[in-house]
Amino acid sequence: MKYRKIMIFPLFLLSLCFGSEVFATEYKVAVRAHHGIADAEAHWQATLDFLSQNHPGDKFTLVPIVSLNALSSRTGKNEFHFVLTNPSSYVEIKQRYGAYALATLNNKRANTAQSRFGSVIFTHARNTHIVSLHDLKNKTLMAVSKPAFGGWQVAWLEMLKQGFNPERELKALRFAKTKTQPEVVQAVLHGEVDAGVVRTDLLERLEAKNKIDMRYLRILNNKDIKTFPFFLSTDLYPEWAFAATQKTPERLANSVRKHLLSIKKDNIAAISGQYIGWKTPDSYQSVKQLMTTLRVGPYAANKRNSTQNTKNLEKQY
């Protein structure tokens, strides 16, 4: 009886033939794409590449998500191992799903390191009758989206502090169809709405790219903070958080934290992401307090109590 010779290829030879990525463990990183998917990819891919390079055999995959509600719900379905998102979004997924911050972003803005940000409330310069928040009474205002932090919630709380209730006193509160901040700016410039809300430093960045001319805008409730070189209408809050979810192995989470904190400002990841680096997580208690006060996210009140809650907010401020 004749036997055929069977050639057995060791696994390491197969890996040489097909590439090591075939056997890589994939870890998905959800990223809040507040300027759109293309911008998120250009901004954050290098950071994820850095993590992949420092974790041989692992691949960190970018999942850009425009909608904050989608980011939260998909996190709840255990789709992601890590989430990079704004402060209120982080507090929500921490409260609802047990996510925990590994690092806080230290942004590079105007050649300065900024780990805090806020909101800017602005109008067109031709609206000479709008010079304060109270002048927005019976006017139209556009914000990014209802769950947007710097793009709405921070400004909402500031208005209440100043004795102006936007839900009662505005003629109309509109949200951007694309859920992106440039749409808000263009709506104000084109006279589609009387005023707008975006996060701090966005207007300056758009002007630096010759996309807008700040001479045509007026900042409302402008605050002067020496260590913060941008137009500001509100209090400041901690920057974005890079968080791990409950499905992430603890050893991996610790390793990711270590490598994020090691990124220097001249690293390609920091250059592409326009940041100085990462720092140990700031306290997000002020963000939680804001959300509790406004009763948004996981602290939202039921419909039956919504009218009474609005009255309580007015009394509080």
C-alpha positions in Angstrom: 0.0 0.0 0.0 1.3 3.4 -1.0 1.0 6.4 1.3 0.9 10.0 0.0 3.2 12.4 1.7 1.4 15.2 3.5 3.2 18.5 3.9 2.5 20.1 7.2 3.3 23.8 7.4 4.1 25.2 10.9 2.0 28.0 12.1 4.9 30.4 12.1 5.4 29.8 8.3 1.7 30.6 7.7 2.1 33.8 9.6 5.0 34.8 7.4 2.9 34.1 4.3 -0.2 35.9 5.4 1.1 38.6 7.7 1.0 38.9 11.5 -2.3 40.9 11.4 -4.1 37.7 10.7 -3.6 36.6 14.3 -3.8 40.1 15.9 -6.3 40.6 18.6 -8.6 43.5 17.7 -9.6 46.1 20.3 -12.2 48.6 19.2 -11.9 52.3 20.3 -15.0 54.4 19.9 -14.2 58.1 19.2 -16.6 61.0 19.4 -16.5 62.5 15.9 -17.7 66.0 16.7 -16.2 67.4 13.5 -17.3 64.5 11.3 -15.9 61.1 10.6 -13.1 62.2 8.2 -11.7 64.7 10.7 -11.8 62.1 13.5 -9.9 59.6 11.4 -7.2 62.2 10.5 -7.1 63.4 14.1 -6.9 60.1 16.0 -5.6 57.3 13.8 -2.0 58.0 14.6 -2.7 57.7 18.4 -4.3 54.2 17.8 -1.4 53.3 15.5 0.9 54.2 18.4 -1.0 51.9 20.8 -0.9 49.1 18.2 2.9 49.5 17.7 3.4 49.3 21.5 1.2 46.2 21.8 2.7 43.6 19.5 0.0 41.1 18.4 -2.8 43.6 19.1 -4.6 46.0 16.8 -6.5 49.1 18.0 -9.3 49.9 15.6 -10.8 53.4 15.3 -14.6 53.5 15.3 -15.6 57.2 14.8 -19.2 58.0 15.9 -20.9 61.3 15.3 -24.0 60.8 17.5 -23.4 60.8 21.3 -26.6 58.8 21.8 -25.3 56.1 19.4 -21.9 56.1 21.2 -23.6 55.6 24.5 -26.0 52.9 23.4 -23.4 51.0 21.5 -21.0 51.1 24.5 -23.9 49.6 26.5 -24.0 46.7 24.0 -20.3 45.9 24.8 -19.2 46.8 21.2 -16.0 48.7 22.4 -13.0 48.1 24.6 -12.1 51.8 24.9 -13.9 55.1 24.4 -12.5 58.5 23.7 -15.1 61.1 24.2 -16.2 64.4 25.7 -16.6 64.9 29.5 -20.4 64.4 29.8 -20.4 61.4 27.5 -17.7 59.9 29.6 -19.6 60.5 32.8 -22.7 58.9 31.2 -20.9 55.7 30.2 -19.2 55.6 33.6 -22.5 55.9 35.4 -24.5 53.5 33.1 -21.9 51.0 32.1 -18.9 51.2 34.5 -16.4 52.7 32.1 -13.4 54.3 33.8 -10.9 57.0 32.7 -7.3 56.1 31.9 -6.2 59.6 31.0 -7.3 63.1 30.3 -6.4 64.9 27.1 -3.9 67.7 27.3 -4.7 69.7 24.2 -2.3 71.9 22.2 -4.0 75.2 21.5 -2.2 78.3 20.3 1.1 76.7 21.4 -0.2 76.3 25.0 -1.2 73.1 26.9 -4.9 73.1 27.7 -6.6 70.4 29.7 -9.8 72.4 30.3 -12.4 73.9 28.0 -15.9 75.5 28.0 -18.4 77.0 25.6 -18.6 80.2 23.5 -21.9 81.9 22.9 -21.8 84.2 19.9 -23.8 86.3 17.5 -23.2 88.1 14.2 -21.5 91.5 14.6 -24.4 93.1 12.6 -26.8 92.1 15.4 -26.0 95.3 17.3 -29.1 94.8 19.5 -27.6 91.6 20.9 -24.9 92.4 23.4 -25.8 90.2 26.4 -27.4 86.8 27.1 -30.7 88.5 28.1 -30.8 90.1 24.7 -31.4 86.6 23.3 -35.0 86.8 24.5 -37.3 85.9 21.7 -34.3 85.2 19.4 -33.2 82.0 17.7 -30.1 80.0 18.9 -28.4 77.0 17.4 -26.4 74.4 19.3 -24.7 71.2 18.2 -27.0 68.7 19.8 -29.0 68.2 23.0 -26.4 65.9 24.6 -23.4 67.9 23.3 -21.3 69.1 26.2 -19.2 72.1 25.0 -21.6 72.5 22.1 -24.7 73.0 24.4 -24.9 71.8 28.0 -22.1 74.1 29.4 -23.7 77.1 27.8 -27.2 76.1 29.0 -26.0 76.0 32.6 -24.3 79.4 32.2 -27.5 81.0 30.9 -29.4 79.7 33.9 -26.7 81.1 36.2 -27.1 84.5 34.5 -30.9 84.4 35.0 -31.8 83.5 31.4 -33.8 80.3 30.8 -33.2 79.3 27.1 -36.0 76.8 27.2 -38.6 79.4 28.1 -37.2 82.7 26.7 -35.7 81.8 23.3 -38.0 82.1 20.3 -36.5 78.8 19.1 -33.7 76.5 20.1 -32.3 74.5 17.1 -29.8 71.8 16.8 -27.4 71.2 13.9 -28.7 68.6 11.4 -25.1 67.3 11.0 -24.5 67.4 14.7 -21.2 69.2 13.9 -20.0 72.6 15.2 -19.0 74.2 11.9 -22.7 74.0 10.9 -23.5 76.2 13.9 -20.9 78.8 13.0 -22.1 79.0 9.4 -25.7 79.3 10.4 -24.9 82.4 12.5 -22.7 83.9 9.8 -25.5 83.4 7.1 -28.2 84.8 9.4 -30.1 81.5 9.7 -30.1 82.0 13.5 -29.4 84.9 15.8 -26.8 83.2 17.9 -24.9 80.0 18.3 -23.0 77.8 20.8 -19.7 75.9 20.2 -16.8 74.7 22.3 -14.0 77.0 23.1 -11.1 77.5 20.7 -13.1 76.3 17.7 -13.7 79.8 16.3 -10.0 80.6 16.6 -9.0 77.4 14.8 -11.5 78.1 12.0 -10.1 81.6 11.6 -6.5 80.2 11.5 -7.6 78.0 8.6 -9.1 81.1 6.8 -12.6 79.6 7.1 -14.1 82.5 9.0 -13.4 86.1 9.9 -13.8 86.7 13.6 -14.5 90.4 12.9 -18.0 89.3 11.9 -18.7 87.7 15.2 -19.5 89.1 18.7 -18.9 87.0 21.8 -21.6 87.1 24.5 -20.8 87.0 28.2 -17.1 87.0 27.5 -14.9 86.0 30.4 -11.2 86.9 30.8 -9.0 84.2 32.3 -5.3 84.9 31.9 -4.3 81.2 31.7 -6.9 80.5 29.0 -6.1 82.4 25.7 -9.5 81.9 23.9 -12.9 83.4 23.9 -15.0 82.0 26.7 -18.6 82.5 27.8 -18.7 79.9 30.6 -16.9 78.1 33.4 -14.1 75.6 32.4 -14.3 71.8 32.6 -11.8 69.0 32.2 -11.0 67.9 28.7 -11.9 64.6 26.9 -11.3 61.3 28.6 -9.7 58.1 27.2 -11.7 55.4 29.0 -11.7 51.6 29.3 -14.9 49.7 29.4 -15.8 46.7 31.6 -15.0 44.2 28.8 -11.3 45.4 28.7 -8.8 43.2 30.5 -7.3 45.1 33.4 -3.7 44.3 32.3 -4.4 45.8 28.9 -6.1 48.9 30.3 -3.1 49.5 32.6 -0.7 49.1 29.6 -2.7 51.5 27.5 -2.7 54.1 30.3 1.1 53.8 30.6 1.6 54.3 26.9 -0.8 57.2 26.6 1.0 59.0 29.4 4.3 58.4 27.6 3.3 60.3 24.4 5.4 63.4 24.0 4.4 66.5 22.1 6.8 65.7 19.2 5.4 62.2 18.7 3.4 61.8 15.4 0.4 60.8 17.5 0.4 64.1 19.3 1.2 66.1 16.2 -1.7 64.5 14.2 -4.0 64.8 17.2 -3.0 68.4 17.9 -2.2 67.8 21.6 0.7 68.1 24.0 0.1 64.7 25.5 -2.0 62.9 28.1 -2.2 63.4 31.9 -3.5 61.3 34.8 -7.3 61.5 34.8 -8.7 64.8 36.2 -11.7 64.7 38.4 -14.9 64.9 36.4 -17.0 65.8 39.5 -17.8 69.2 38.1 -19.2 67.6 35.0 -21.3 65.2 37.0 -22.6 68.2 39.0 -23.5 70.0 35.8 -25.4 67.0 34.5 -27.1 66.5 37.8 -28.2 70.1 37.9 -29.5 70.1 34.3 -30.9 66.5 34.8 -29.5 65.2 31.6 -28.0 61.8 30.6 -28.2 59.2 33.4 -29.6 61.9 35.7 -32.5 62.9 33.5 -35.8 63.4 35.2 -39.0 61.6 34.2 -41.6 63.5 32.1 -44.0 63.9 35.1 -41.5 65.9 37.0 -40.0 67.9 34.1 -42.1 71.0 34.7 -41.3 71.1 38.4 -37.6 70.5 37.7 -37.5 73.5 35.4 -39.0 75.7 38.1 -36.4 74.4 40.6 -33.6 75.3 38.3 -34.9 78.8 38.0 -35.0 79.1 41.7 -31.5 77.7 42.1 -30.0 80.4 40.0 
